[in-house]
């Protein structure tokens, strides 16, 4: 049996990316501190998958094949909170008329969605 252990993301600045995702998700460094080249962030309450961030020189994909979907009961408030933390809105031509998601990019340009679960 397999379980989800970690989602791995690339970043040119691991510390900057880790700072964003720690504030965005309430995660903490698994090993107590963030390194320059690799870090694993885990939920502070111990429940859920980890986010691992490693140095990468690979360019950000405009339409990534894999991305995070973050569920929000107050989507508008969460989108604004994430933008205040450094995320940016992504112009997304593929929005459906009844889209329940907003596409954002983290401080490294990695795309993710905030899904309205309210």
C-alpha positions as CSV (number, residue, x, y, z in Angstrom):
1,X,0.0,0.0,0.0
2,X,1.3,3.5,-0.9
3,X,0.5,6.8,0.8
4,X,1.3,10.3,-0.3
5,X,4.4,11.4,1.5
6,X,5.5,14.6,-0.1
7,X,4.9,16.9,-3.0
8,X,8.2,18.1,-4.4
9,X,8.6,21.6,-5.9
10,X,11.6,23.3,-7.6
11,X,12.8,26.7,-6.6
12,X,15.7,29.0,-7.5
13,X,15.6,30.4,-3.9
14,X,14.6,27.6,-1.5
15,X,14.5,29.9,1.6
16,X,12.1,32.3,-0.1
17,X,9.9,29.5,-1.3
18,X,9.9,27.8,2.1
19,X,9.0,31.1,3.8
20,X,6.0,31.6,1.5
21,X,4.7,28.0,1.9
22,X,5.2,28.0,5.7
23,X,3.1,31.1,6.0
24,X,0.6,30.0,3.4
25,X,0.0,26.5,4.8
26,X,1.0,26.8,8.5
27,X,3.8,24.3,7.8
28,X,7.1,24.0,9.7
29,X,10.6,22.7,8.7
30,X,10.7,18.9,9.4
31,X,14.3,19.1,10.5
32,X,14.0,22.3,12.4
33,X,15.5,24.7,9.9
34,X,15.4,25.5,6.2
35,X,18.6,24.8,4.2
36,X,19.7,26.7,1.1
37,X,19.4,23.7,-1.3
38,X,16.6,21.4,0.1
39,X,14.0,21.5,2.8
40,X,11.0,19.4,3.8
41,X,8.0,21.3,5.3
42,X,5.4,19.4,7.3
43,X,2.0,20.4,8.8
44,X,2.5,21.8,12.2
45,X,-0.2,19.5,13.6
46,X,1.4,16.5,12.0
47,X,-1.5,15.6,9.7
48,X,-1.2,15.7,5.9
49,X,1.4,15.5,3.1
50,X,4.7,17.3,3.3
51,X,6.0,19.8,0.8
52,X,9.6,19.4,-0.2
53,X,11.4,22.2,-1.9
54,X,14.7,21.7,-3.8
55,X,17.0,24.0,-5.8
56,X,16.1,23.9,-9.5
57,X,17.2,25.8,-12.6
58,X,14.4,24.4,-14.6
59,X,12.1,27.1,-16.0
60,X,8.6,27.4,-14.6
61,X,6.0,25.8,-16.8
62,X,3.2,28.0,-18.1
63,X,0.8,25.0,-17.9
64,X,2.4,22.6,-15.4
65,X,1.4,19.0,-15.6
66,X,1.3,18.8,-11.8
67,X,0.2,21.5,-9.4
68,X,-1.3,22.0,-5.9
69,X,-5.0,22.4,-5.4
70,X,-5.6,24.2,-2.1
71,X,-9.2,24.0,-0.7
72,X,-10.7,27.1,0.9
73,X,-14.0,27.7,2.6
74,X,-13.6,31.5,1.9
75,X,-11.8,31.5,-1.4
76,X,-11.7,35.3,-1.8
77,X,-10.2,35.9,1.6
78,X,-7.6,33.1,1.1
79,X,-6.6,34.5,-2.4
80,X,-6.1,37.9,-0.9
81,X,-4.1,36.5,2.0
82,X,-1.8,34.5,-0.3
83,X,-1.3,37.6,-2.5
84,X,-0.3,39.5,0.6
85,X,2.3,36.8,1.3
86,X,3.8,37.2,-2.2
87,X,1.7,35.1,-4.5
88,X,0.6,36.6,-7.8
89,X,-2.6,36.1,-9.9
90,X,-2.0,34.2,-13.1
91,X,-3.8,35.2,-16.3
92,X,-5.5,31.9,-17.2
93,X,-7.3,31.7,-20.5
94,X,-8.6,28.2,-19.7
95,X,-11.1,29.3,-16.9
96,X,-14.4,27.6,-17.4
97,X,-17.5,29.8,-17.2
98,X,-18.4,28.2,-13.8
99,X,-14.8,27.8,-12.5
100,X,-14.5,27.2,-8.8
101,X,-10.8,27.9,-8.8
102,X,-8.3,30.8,-9.0
103,X,-4.9,30.2,-10.4
104,X,-2.0,31.8,-8.5
105,X,1.8,31.6,-8.7
106,X,4.0,31.3,-5.6
107,X,7.2,33.5,-5.1
108,X,9.0,31.2,-7.5
109,X,6.4,31.2,-10.2
110,X,5.1,27.7,-9.4
111,X,1.4,27.6,-10.3
112,X,-1.3,26.5,-7.9
113,X,-5.1,26.7,-7.5
114,X,-7.3,27.9,-4.7
115,X,-10.5,25.9,-4.9
116,X,-13.8,27.3,-3.5
117,X,-15.1,24.7,-1.2
118,X,-17.5,27.1,0.6
